[in-house]
Amino acid sequence: MGGTSTGGASASKPFYLFIDLGNPMAMNLQTVGMAFSTPLLPDAPDWLDVLEGREPPGALSPFIARVLSSPSMRKVEAAAEAARRRYAPNAPSRTTALFAFRDLESVRLVVDRHGWDLRQVQEFVPNGRIATHRVDMEFMSAAQAAADRQLWLVDEESWWRGYWAGEPHPEAIALTCLDSSCPQPASLQPLNGEPIWEWLIEGWLRPATSSSSPK
């Protein structure tokens, strides 16, 4: 089971982050030499209000900029954030957290299963106290794939409760149409593959001294 922890998380074991330094919004890594989660920035908005269109976003992380450009991603992330506030209010929010992996096996699973660029991987260690929460990212992958096809979760509460509880994803996902124009009826679809454990981090990370991309 996953859970939220706060403190100096095992500085001897690095976190692996996918960092696209070709994106100008990731330039803080080159200017301050660290990665940090955006709750540390002043005047941060209520991101659930932003996702649901009640508040303008202000400054955007690369992740949130991508979310706001996609109606289906907005739906998924708004649902995840609303559920976090119900089931894991002390966990770092996906809207502001750093996304990381704790082992190279997880990194390679992401690369093989989802096509992420292995060359973007960098090693980081905590710089002071951080808050972390471990989740199976395949909950999000399955929900996003459904929303992209105009489908949605039949048992939404159970789905998000399992995600924020740090459980592995179920063997199947029950989906229904988002609206009457959707051609596919409600169905139970199998989910394959082992969990991919992702860490949501609030705080500062610094590059590991022996940082290098995994081969």
DRENZALUM-544401 format. One line per field, with one value per atom (N, C-alpha, C, CB): residue in three letters; atom name; x, y, z. Coordinates in steps of 0.2 Angstrom, whole numbers. Glycine has a CB too. Example, Ala and Ser with C-alpha at 12.3 -4.5 7.8 and 13.67 -1.06 7.14 Angstrom:
BEGIN
code <- ALA_ALA_ALA_ALA_SER_SER_SER_SER $
site <- N_CA_C_CB_N_CA_C_CB $
px <- 66_62_66_57_64_68_64_70 $
py <- -28_-22_-16_-22_-11_-5_0_-3 $
pz <- 39_39_39_45_35_36_39_29 $
This chain:
BEGIN
code <- MET_MET_MET_MET_GLY_GLY_GLY_GLY_GLY_GLY_GLY_GLY_THR_THR_THR_THR_SER_SER_SER_SER_THR_THR_THR_THR_GLY_GLY_GLY_GLY_GLY_GLY_GLY_GLY_ALA_ALA_ALA_ALA_SER_SER_SER_SER_ALA_ALA_ALA_ALA_SER_SER_SER_SER_LYS_LYS_LYS_LYS_PRO_PRO_PRO_PRO_PHE_PHE_PHE_PHE_TYR_TYR_TYR_TYR_LEU_LEU_LEU_LEU_PHE_PHE_PHE_PHE_ILE_ILE_ILE_ILE_ASP_ASP_ASP_ASP_LEU_LEU_LEU_LEU_GLY_GLY_GLY_GLY_ASN_ASN_ASN_ASN_PRO_PRO_PRO_PRO_MET_MET_MET_MET_ALA_ALA_ALA_ALA_MET_MET_MET_MET_ASN_ASN_ASN_ASN_LEU_LEU_LEU_LEU_GLN_GLN_GLN_GLN_THR_THR_THR_THR_VAL_VAL_VAL_VAL_GLY_GLY_GLY_GLY_MET_MET_MET_MET_ALA_ALA_ALA_ALA_PHE_PHE_PHE_PHE_SER_SER_SER_SER_THR_THR_THR_THR_PRO_PRO_PRO_PRO_LEU_LEU_LEU_LEU_LEU_LEU_LEU_LEU_PRO_PRO_PRO_PRO_ASP_ASP_ASP_ASP_ALA_ALA_ALA_ALA_PRO_PRO_PRO_PRO_ASP_ASP_ASP_ASP_TRP_TRP_TRP_TRP_LEU_LEU_LEU_LEU_ASP_ASP_ASP_ASP_VAL_VAL_VAL_VAL_LEU_LEU_LEU_LEU_GLU_GLU_GLU_GLU_GLY_GLY_GLY_GLY_ARG_ARG_ARG_ARG_GLU_GLU_GLU_GLU_PRO_PRO_PRO_PRO_PRO_PRO_PRO_PRO_GLY_GLY_GLY_GLY_ALA_ALA_ALA_ALA_LEU_LEU_LEU_LEU_SER_SER_SER_SER_PRO_PRO_PRO_PRO_PHE_PHE_PHE_PHE_ILE_ILE_ILE_ILE_ALA_ALA_ALA_ALA_ARG_ARG_ARG_ARG_VAL_VAL_VAL_VAL_LEU_LEU_LEU_LEU_SER_SER_SER_SER_SER_SER_SER_SER_PRO_PRO_PRO_PRO_SER_SER_SER_SER_MET_MET_MET_MET_ARG_ARG_ARG_ARG_LYS_LYS_LYS_LYS_VAL_VAL_VAL_VAL_GLU_GLU_GLU_GLU_ALA_ALA_ALA_ALA_ALA_ALA_ALA_ALA_ALA_ALA_ALA_ALA_GLU_GLU_GLU_GLU_ALA_ALA_ALA_ALA_ALA_ALA_ALA_ALA_ARG_ARG_ARG_ARG_ARG_ARG_ARG_ARG_ARG_ARG_ARG_ARG_TYR_TYR_TYR_TYR_ALA_ALA_ALA_ALA_PRO_PRO_PRO_PRO_ASN_ASN_ASN_ASN_ALA_ALA_ALA_ALA_PRO_PRO_PRO_PRO_SER_SER_SER_SER_ARG_ARG_ARG_ARG_THR_THR_THR_THR_THR_THR_THR_THR_ALA_ALA_ALA_ALA_LEU_LEU_LEU_LEU_PHE_PHE_PHE_PHE_ALA_ALA_ALA_ALA_PHE_PHE_PHE_PHE_ARG_ARG_ARG_ARG_ASP_ASP_ASP_ASP_LEU_LEU_LEU_LEU_GLU_GLU_GLU_GLU_SER_SER_SER_SER_VAL_VAL_VAL_VAL_ARG_ARG_ARG_ARG_LEU_LEU_LEU_LEU_VAL_VAL_VAL_VAL_VAL_VAL_VAL_VAL_ASP_ASP_ASP_ASP_ARG_ARG_ARG_ARG_HIS_HIS_HIS_HIS_GLY_GLY_GLY_GLY_TRP_TRP_TRP_TRP_ASP_ASP_ASP_ASP_LEU_LEU_LEU_LEU_ARG_ARG_ARG_ARG_GLN_GLN_GLN_GLN_VAL_VAL_VAL_VAL_GLN_GLN_GLN_GLN_GLU_GLU_GLU_GLU_PHE_PHE_PHE_PHE_VAL_VAL_VAL_VAL_PRO_PRO_PRO_PRO_ASN_ASN_ASN_ASN_GLY_GLY_GLY_GLY_ARG_ARG_ARG_ARG_ILE_ILE_ILE_ILE_ALA_ALA_ALA_ALA_THR_THR_THR_THR_HIS_HIS_HIS_HIS_ARG_ARG_ARG_ARG_VAL_VAL_VAL_VAL_ASP_ASP_ASP_ASP_MET_MET_MET_MET_GLU_GLU_GLU_GLU_PHE_PHE_PHE_PHE_MET_MET_MET_MET_SER_SER_SER_SER_ALA_ALA_ALA_ALA_ALA_ALA_ALA_ALA_GLN_GLN_GLN_GLN_ALA_ALA_ALA_ALA_ALA_ALA_ALA_ALA_ALA_ALA_ALA_ALA_ASP_ASP_ASP_ASP_ARG_ARG_ARG_ARG_GLN_GLN_GLN_GLN_LEU_LEU_LEU_LEU_TRP_TRP_TRP_TRP_LEU_LEU_LEU_LEU_VAL_VAL_VAL_VAL_ASP_ASP_ASP_ASP_GLU_GLU_GLU_GLU_GLU_GLU_GLU_GLU_SER_SER_SER_SER_TRP_TRP_TRP_TRP_TRP_TRP_TRP_TRP_ARG_ARG_ARG_ARG_GLY_GLY_GLY_GLY_TYR_TYR_TYR_TYR_TRP_TRP_TRP_TRP_ALA_ALA_ALA_ALA_GLY_GLY_GLY_GLY_GLU_GLU_GLU_GLU_PRO_PRO_PRO_PRO_HIS_HIS_HIS_HIS_PRO_PRO_PRO_PRO_GLU_GLU_GLU_GLU_ALA_ALA_ALA_ALA_ILE_ILE_ILE_ILE_ALA_ALA_ALA_ALA_LEU_LEU_LEU_LEU_THR_THR_THR_THR_CYS_CYS_CYS_CYS_LEU_LEU_LEU_LEU_ASP_ASP_ASP_ASP_SER_SER_SER_SER_SER_SER_SER_SER_CYS_CYS_CYS_CYS_PRO_PRO_PRO_PRO_GLN_GLN_GLN_GLN_PRO_PRO_PRO_PRO_ALA_ALA_ALA_ALA_SER_SER_SER_SER_LEU_LEU_LEU_LEU_GLN_GLN_GLN_GLN_PRO_PRO_PRO_PRO_LEU_LEU_LEU_LEU_ASN_ASN_ASN_ASN_GLY_GLY_GLY_GLY_GLU_GLU_GLU_GLU_PRO_PRO_PRO_PRO_ILE_ILE_ILE_ILE_TRP_TRP_TRP_TRP_GLU_GLU_GLU_GLU_TRP_TRP_TRP_TRP_LEU_LEU_LEU_LEU_ILE_ILE_ILE_ILE_GLU_GLU_GLU_GLU_GLY_GLY_GLY_GLY_TRP_TRP_TRP_TRP_LEU_LEU_LEU_LEU_ARG_ARG_ARG_ARG_PRO_PRO_PRO_PRO_ALA_ALA_ALA_ALA_THR_THR_THR_THR_SER_SER_SER_SER_SER_SER_SER_SER_SER_SER_SER_SER_SER_SER_SER_SER_PRO_PRO_PRO_PRO_LYS_LYS_LYS_LYS $
site <- N_CA_C_CB_N_CA_C_CB_N_CA_C_CB_N_CA_C_CB_N_CA_C_CB_N_CA_C_CB_N_CA_C_CB_N_CA_C_CB_N_CA_C_CB_N_CA_C_CB_N_CA_C_CB_N_CA_C_CB_N_CA_C_CB_N_CA_C_CB_N_CA_C_CB_N_CA_C_CB_N_CA_C_CB_N_CA_C_CB_N_CA_C_CB_N_CA_C_CB_N_CA_C_CB_N_CA_C_CB_N_CA_C_CB_N_CA_C_CB_N_CA_C_CB_N_CA_C_CB_N_CA_C_CB_N_CA_C_CB_N_CA_C_CB_N_CA_C_CB_N_CA_C_CB_N_CA_C_CB_N_CA_C_CB_N_CA_C_CB_N_CA_C_CB_N_CA_C_CB_N_CA_C_CB_N_CA_C_CB_N_CA_C_CB_N_CA_C_CB_N_CA_C_CB_N_CA_C_CB_N_CA_C_CB_N_CA_C_CB_N_CA_C_CB_N_CA_C_CB_N_CA_C_CB_N_CA_C_CB_N_CA_C_CB_N_CA_C_CB_N_CA_C_CB_N_CA_C_CB_N_CA_C_CB_N_CA_C_CB_N_CA_C_CB_N_CA_C_CB_N_CA_C_CB_N_CA_C_CB_N_CA_C_CB_N_CA_C_CB_N_CA_C_CB_N_CA_C_CB_N_CA_C_CB_N_CA_C_CB_N_CA_C_CB_N_CA_C_CB_N_CA_C_CB_N_CA_C_CB_N_CA_C_CB_N_CA_C_CB_N_CA_C_CB_N_CA_C_CB_N_CA_C_CB_N_CA_C_CB_N_CA_C_CB_N_CA_C_CB_N_CA_C_CB_N_CA_C_CB_N_CA_C_CB_N_CA_C_CB_N_CA_C_CB_N_CA_C_CB_N_CA_C_CB_N_CA_C_CB_N_CA_C_CB_N_CA_C_CB_N_CA_C_CB_N_CA_C_CB_N_CA_C_CB_N_CA_C_CB_N_CA_C_CB_N_CA_C_CB_N_CA_C_CB_N_CA_C_CB_N_CA_C_CB_N_CA_C_CB_N_CA_C_CB_N_CA_C_CB_N_CA_C_CB_N_CA_C_CB_N_CA_C_CB_N_CA_C_CB_N_CA_C_CB_N_CA_C_CB_N_CA_C_CB_N_CA_C_CB_N_CA_C_CB_N_CA_C_CB_N_CA_C_CB_N_CA_C_CB_N_CA_C_CB_N_CA_C_CB_N_CA_C_CB_N_CA_C_CB_N_CA_C_CB_N_CA_C_CB_N_CA_C_CB_N_CA_C_CB_N_CA_C_CB_N_CA_C_CB_N_CA_C_CB_N_CA_C_CB_N_CA_C_CB_N_CA_C_CB_N_CA_C_CB_N_CA_C_CB_N_CA_C_CB_N_CA_C_CB_N_CA_C_CB_N_CA_C_CB_N_CA_C_CB_N_CA_C_CB_N_CA_C_CB_N_CA_C_CB_N_CA_C_CB_N_CA_C_CB_N_CA_C_CB_N_CA_C_CB_N_CA_C_CB_N_CA_C_CB_N_CA_C_CB_N_CA_C_CB_N_CA_C_CB_N_CA_C_CB_N_CA_C_CB_N_CA_C_CB_N_CA_C_CB_N_CA_C_CB_N_CA_C_CB_N_CA_C_CB_N_CA_C_CB_N_CA_C_CB_N_CA_C_CB_N_CA_C_CB_N_CA_C_CB_N_CA_C_CB_N_CA_C_CB_N_CA_C_CB_N_CA_C_CB_N_CA_C_CB_N_CA_C_CB_N_CA_C_CB_N_CA_C_CB_N_CA_C_CB_N_CA_C_CB_N_CA_C_CB_N_CA_C_CB_N_CA_C_CB_N_CA_C_CB_N_CA_C_CB_N_CA_C_CB_N_CA_C_CB_N_CA_C_CB_N_CA_C_CB_N_CA_C_CB_N_CA_C_CB_N_CA_C_CB_N_CA_C_CB_N_CA_C_CB_N_CA_C_CB_N_CA_C_CB_N_CA_C_CB_N_CA_C_CB_N_CA_C_CB_N_CA_C_CB_N_CA_C_CB_N_CA_C_CB_N_CA_C_CB_N_CA_C_CB_N_CA_C_CB_N_CA_C_CB_N_CA_C_CB_N_CA_C_CB_N_CA_C_CB_N_CA_C_CB_N_CA_C_CB_N_CA_C_CB_N_CA_C_CB_N_CA_C_CB_N_CA_C_CB_N_CA_C_CB_N_CA_C_CB_N_CA_C_CB_N_CA_C_CB_N_CA_C_CB_N_CA_C_CB_N_CA_C_CB_N_CA_C_CB_N_CA_C_CB_N_CA_C_CB_N_CA_C_CB_N_CA_C_CB_N_CA_C_CB_N_CA_C_CB_N_CA_C_CB $
px <- 4_0_4_-5_3_6_4_5_7_5_9_6_7_10_15_5_21_26_30_32_32_36_42_31_47_54_59_54_65_71_71_77_67_66_73_61_76_82_86_79_90_94_99_98_100_105_102_108_96_92_89_87_91_89_82_94_79_73_75_68_71_72_67_73_68_63_65_64_59_60_60_54_65_66_67_72_62_63_66_56_73_76_75_83_72_70_64_69_61_55_57_49_56_58_55_57_50_47_50_39_55_59_66_60_66_73_75_73_70_73_78_67_78_84_91_83_91_97_99_97_93_95_96_89_92_94_97_87_97_101_97_107_90_86_79_86_76_69_65_67_59_55_47_56_43_36_33_33_28_25_21_21_19_17_21_14_28_33_33_40_29_29_24_27_25_20_13_23_8_1_-1_2_0_-2_-10_1_-13_-20_-23_-23_-30_-33_-33_-40_-29_-29_-35_-23_-39_-45_-50_-49_-50_-54_-51_-54_-45_-42_-44_-34_-43_-45_-53_-44_-57_-64_-66_-68_-61_-63_-66_-68_-65_-67_-62_-70_-56_-50_-45_-47_-42_-37_-31_-35_-26_-21_-15_-19_-13_-7_-1_-6_4_10_9_17_12_10_16_6_16_21_20_21_25_24_19_31_18_12_6_13_5_-2_-3_-2_2_0_-2_7_0_-2_-9_3_-10_-17_-22_-17_-21_-26_-27_-24_-23_-24_-28_-17_-30_-33_-39_-29_-46_-52_-52_-58_-49_-50_-45_-48_-39_-34_-37_-27_-40_-43_-48_-46_-52_-57_-54_-62_-49_-46_-42_-41_-38_-35_-39_-30_-45_-49_-53_-55_-54_-57_-52_-59_-46_-41_-39_-34_-39_-38_-44_-37_-50_-56_-56_-62_-54_-53_-48_-52_-42_-37_-39_-31_-43_-45_-50_-49_-53_-58_-54_-63_-49_-46_-39_-47_-35_-28_-26_-24_-30_-29_-22_-33_-18_-11_-6_-9_-8_-4_-2_-7_4_5_0_12_-2_-7_-3_-10_-6_-4_-3_-8_-7_-7_0_-13_3_9_15_7_14_20_25_17_31_35_34_43_34_33_40_29_40_47_46_51_51_51_57_52_57_62_67_59_66_70_70_68_75_76_71_83_69_64_58_63_56_50_51_48_57_59_58_66_61_61_54_65_49_43_39_39_40_37_39_39_46_49_46_56_45_43_36_45_32_25_21_22_25_21_26_20_32_36_39_31_40_44_51_43_54_61_66_62_70_74_80_77_81_87_85_88_79_77_77_70_79_79_86_80_84_90_89_90_94_94_94_100_89_89_89_83_91_90_87_97_84_80_85_77_83_87_83_88_84_80_74_77_69_63_58_59_55_50_44_54_39_33_32_26_30_30_23_36_21_15_16_8_16_17_10_21_10_4_6_-1_1_2_-1_-2_4_2_-2_8_-3_-8_-15_-6_-17_-24_-25_-25_-20_-21_-20_-15_-16_-15_-22_-10_-25_-31_-37_-33_-37_-43_-42_-43_-36_-34_-36_-27_-34_-36_-43_-33_-47_-54_-57_-57_-55_-58_-56_-55_-50_-49_-53_-41_-57_-61_-69_-60_-69_-76_-80_-80_-76_-78_-76_-75_-80_-78_-80_-83_-77_-77_-84_-73_-86_-93_-93_-95_-88_-87_-81_-86_-83_-77_-75_-80_-79_-76_-72_-82_-73_-69_-62_-73_-63_-57_-52_-58_-54_-50_-48_-53_-52_-50_-44_-56_-45_-39_-33_-41_-33_-27_-24_-29_-28_-25_-23_-29_-26_-24_-17_-29_-14_-8_-9_-3_-15_-16_-14_-23_-12_-11_-17_-7_-17_-23_-27_-21_-33_-37_-36_-44_-38_-37_-42_-39_-47_-51_-54_-57_-57_-60_-67_-55_-72_-78_-80_-84_-81_-82_-89_-77_-91_-97_-96_-103_-101_-101_-101_-106_-98_-98_-105_-92_-107_-113_-117_-112_-123_-127_-124_-133_-119_-116_-110_-113_-109_-103_-106_-101_-102_-105_-104_-102_-100_-98_-102_-91_-106_-110_-105_-114_-108_-104_-101_-109_-95_-91_-86_-88_-84_-79_-72_-80_-67_-61_-55_-60_-52_-46_-40_-44_-36_-30_-25_-31_-20_-14_-8_-12_-3_3_3_4_9_10_10_17_9_9_16_8_15_21_21_21_25_25_28_28_24_26_26_22_30_31_29_38_24_22_26_14_30_34_33_42_33_32_38_26_42_48_54_51_60_65_69_70_72_76_83_73_88_94_97_100_101_104_109_108_108_113_120_111_125_132_134_136_132_134_129_136_125_119_121_115_117_118_112_124_110_104_106_103_101_101_102_95_106_107_102_114 $
py <- -6_0_6_0_11_17_22_21_27_32_38_29_43_50_50_56_52_53_60_47_62_69_68_74_71_70_69_64_68_67_60_68_59_52_50_53_45_41_44_34_49_53_48_58_42_38_35_33_35_32_37_27_38_44_43_45_48_48_50_54_46_47_51_40_57_62_62_69_62_64_71_60_74_81_83_84_87_89_96_89_97_103_107_102_104_108_112_103_111_115_121_111_127_133_134_139_130_131_126_129_122_118_121_111_128_131_132_137_132_133_128_132_122_117_120_111_124_127_134_128_137_143_143_148_138_137_131_138_126_120_115_121_116_111_111_114_105_105_106_97_109_110_110_117_108_108_115_103_116_123_126_124_122_125_129_119_129_133_140_130_141_147_152_147_158_163_163_170_165_166_161_173_155_149_149_142_148_147_141_148_140_134_130_135_125_122_118_117_116_113_118_109_124_129_131_136_130_132_126_132_120_114_114_107_117_117_123_115_128_134_140_133_139_145_150_142_149_153_153_151_159_159_156_166_153_149_153_144_158_162_158_162_158_154_147_155_143_136_132_136_126_121_118_116_115_111_106_108_103_98_101_94_106_110_113_115_116_119_114_122_107_102_100_96_100_98_103_97_109_114_115_121_112_112_106_112_102_95_95_89_95_94_87_95_82_76_75_70_78_78_83_81_88_92_88_99_84_80_75_77_72_67_70_63_75_78_82_83_85_88_82_91_77_71_68_65_68_65_70_64_77_82_82_88_82_82_76_82_70_64_64_58_67_68_72_72_77_81_77_87_72_68_62_65_59_53_53_48_58_59_66_55_70_77_80_81_75_77_75_74_72_70_75_64_76_81_80_80_86_86_85_93_82_81_87_76_92_99_103_103_101_105_100_109_94_90_88_83_86_83_76_84_73_66_62_65_57_54_46_56_43_35_34_32_28_27_21_25_18_13_13_6_10_9_5_8_0_-5_-1_-11_3_7_12_12_15_20_16_22_10_6_4_0_2_1_6_-1_12_18_19_25_18_19_14_19_8_2_3_-4_4_4_10_2_16_22_27_26_24_28_34_29_35_41_40_41_46_46_45_53_39_38_43_31_46_51_57_54_58_64_62_66_56_54_57_46_60_63_60_70_59_57_63_53_63_68_65_73_69_67_73_65_72_77_82_74_89_94_97_100_94_95_91_103_93_89_89_91_83_83_79_80_80_76_71_80_65_60_56_56_54_49_44_53_38_33_31_27_31_29_24_35_21_17_21_10_23_28_25_30_18_15_17_8_19_21_27_23_32_38_36_43_32_30_27_25_23_20_25_14_29_34_39_38_41_45_42_48_36_33_32_26_31_31_38_29_43_50_52_55_50_51_48_49_43_39_41_32_47_49_44_50_40_35_38_28_35_37_31_43_32_27_26_29_19_18_19_10_16_17_22_10_28_33_34_40_33_34_28_34_22_16_17_10_19_20_25_22_31_36_34_43_31_29_24_26_19_15_18_9_23_27_30_32_34_38_34_43_28_23_20_18_21_18_10_18_8_1_0_-1_-6_-8_-7_-15_-6_-5_-12_-2_-12_-18_-21_-16_-27_-31_-29_-39_-25_-23_-16_-28_-12_-6_-6_0_-3_-3_4_-5_4_11_12_11_18_20_26_21_28_33_40_33_45_52_55_56_54_57_52_64_54_50_49_53_54_53_48_60_45_40_34_39_30_24_18_23_18_12_11_12_6_5_3_-1_4_2_-5_3_-5_-12_-12_-12_-19_-20_-22_-26_-18_-19_-21_-13_-26_-29_-24_-36_-24_-20_-24_-14_-24_-28_-25_-31_-29_-26_-25_-19_-25_-24_-17_-27_-15_-8_-4_-7_2_7_12_10_11_15_22_11_27_34_37_37_42_46_53_45_55_62_66_64_71_74_82_73_84_91_93_93_98_100_101_95_102_103_97_108_96_90_93_85_91_93_87_95_89_83_79_86_73_68_69_61_69_71_66_70_60_55_55_49_60_60_58_67_53_51_48_47_48_45_37_47_33_26_23_22_18_15_10_13 $
pz <- 0_0_0_6_-4_-4_2_-11_3_8_7_15_11_11_17_12_15_20_20_20_25_25_29_28_26_29_24_34_27_22_19_26_14_11_8_5_12_10_4_7_7_2_-2_6_1_-3_-9_2_-9_-15_-20_-13_-26_-30_-32_-36_-34_-38_-45_-36_-50_-57_-60_-61_-63_-66_-74_-63_-77_-85_-85_-89_-88_-88_-96_-84_-99_-105_-105_-109_-106_-105_-112_-104_-117_-123_-122_-129_-117_-115_-111_-111_-113_-110_-103_-114_-101_-95_-90_-95_-92_-87_-86_-90_-88_-87_-80_-91_-75_-68_-66_-63_-70_-68_-70_-72_-75_-77_-74_-85_-71_-68_-61_-69_-57_-50_-48_-46_-53_-52_-48_-49_-47_-44_-47_-36_-45_-47_-41_-50_-41_-35_-38_-32_-33_-34_-33_-29_-37_-38_-32_-43_-26_-21_-17_-16_-19_-16_-19_-16_-24_-28_-24_-35_-24_-21_-25_-19_-21_-25_-30_-29_-28_-32_-32_-29_-37_-37_-34_-44_-34_-32_-39_-29_-39_-46_-48_-46_-43_-45_-48_-39_-45_-49_-56_-44_-56_-63_-68_-63_-66_-70_-72_-67_-67_-69_-71_-62_-73_-77_-72_-82_-66_-61_-60_-55_-62_-60_-65_-53_-67_-72_-69_-74_-73_-71_-68_-76_-71_-70_-73_-62_-69_-71_-72_-66_-77_-78_-78_-85_-75_-76_-83_-70_-86_-92_-92_-94_-86_-86_-86_-79_-82_-82_-88_-76_-92_-98_-103_-101_-103_-107_-105_-107_-99_-96_-99_-89_-98_-99_-107_-97_-111_-118_-121_-122_-116_-118_-114_-117_-117_-113_-109_-117_-112_-109_-103_-114_-104_-98_-92_-101_-94_-89_-85_-92_-88_-85_-80_-90_-83_-78_-72_-83_-74_-68_-63_-71_-65_-61_-56_-64_-59_-55_-50_-60_-52_-48_-42_-52_-44_-38_-34_-42_-36_-32_-27_-36_-30_-26_-21_-30_-22_-18_-11_-21_-13_-7_-2_-10_-5_-1_2_-5_-1_1_4_-4_1_3_4_-2_8_8_10_13_13_15_9_21_4_-1_-6_-5_-9_-14_-20_-17_-22_-27_-34_-28_-39_-45_-49_-49_-47_-51_-49_-49_-44_-42_-40_-36_-40_-38_-43_-36_-41_-46_-47_-43_-53_-54_-55_-60_-51_-51_-50_-45_-51_-51_-46_-57_-42_-37_-40_-31_-45_-47_-55_-44_-58_-65_-68_-67_-65_-67_-69_-63_-65_-66_-72_-60_-72_-78_-85_-77_-85_-91_-93_-91_-88_-89_-93_-83_-90_-93_-100_-89_-101_-108_-113_-108_-111_-115_-116_-112_-111_-111_-114_-105_-113_-115_-119_-109_-121_-126_-124_-132_-117_-115_-117_-107_-117_-119_-114_-122_-114_-109_-108_-111_-114_-114_-109_-121_-107_-103_-95_-104_-94_-87_-83_-86_-77_-73_-66_-74_-62_-55_-51_-54_-46_-41_-34_-42_-29_-22_-18_-19_-13_-9_-7_-3_-7_-4_2_-10_8_13_14_13_18_19_13_25_11_6_8_0_5_6_0_7_1_-5_-4_-6_-10_-10_-16_-10_-15_-20_-23_-18_-30_-33_-39_-35_-41_-48_-53_-47_-58_-63_-68_-66_-68_-73_-72_-73_-66_-65_-69_-57_-69_-73_-81_-71_-83_-90_-92_-91_-88_-91_-91_-86_-86_-86_-92_-79_-93_-99_-105_-99_-106_-112_-113_-112_-108_-108_-110_-102_-107_-108_-115_-103_-118_-125_-130_-126_-128_-132_-130_-132_-127_-124_-120_-130_-116_-111_-104_-112_-99_-92_-87_-90_-81_-76_-74_-71_-73_-71_-63_-72_-60_-52_-51_-49_-52_-51_-44_-53_-39_-32_-31_-28_-32_-31_-34_-33_-41_-45_-41_-52_-40_-37_-30_-37_-26_-19_-20_-16_-24_-25_-27_-30_-32_-34_-28_-39_-24_-19_-13_-17_-12_-7_-9_-6_-15_-17_-19_-11_-21_-23_-30_-22_-32_-39_-43_-40_-49_-53_-54_-60_-54_-55_-61_-54_-62_-68_-74_-67_-72_-78_-76_-79_-81_-79_-83_-82_-79_-81_-84_-75_-90_-94_-96_-99_-97_-100_-104_-95_-108_-113_-109_-118_-111_-108_-110_-110_-116_-118_-124_-121_-126_-130_-137_-131_-139_-146_-146_-148_-140_-140_-143_-133_-147_-151_-147_-157_-141_-138_-131_-136_-130_-124_-118_-125_-112_-106_-107_-100_-104_-105_-100_-112_-99_-94_-98_-89_-98_-102_-98_-106_-100_-96_-96_-99_-91_-90_-89_-84_-93_-93_-90_-100_-88_-86_-78_-89_-75_-68_-67_-66_-60_-59_-61_-51_-62_-62_-57_-70_-52_-46_-47_-40_-46_-47_-41_-53_-39_-33_-35_-30_-31_-31_-26_-30_-27_-23_-22_-25_-16_-14_-10_-10_-13_-10_-16_-5_-13_-18_-19_-15_-25_-26_-30_-31_-28_-32_-36_-27_-41_-45_-41_-51_-42_-38_-41_-40_-37_-38_-44_-32_-44_-50_-55_-47_-56_-61_-68_-61_-70_-77_-79_-78_-86_-88_-88_-95_-86_-87_-94_-83_-95_-101_-103_-102 $
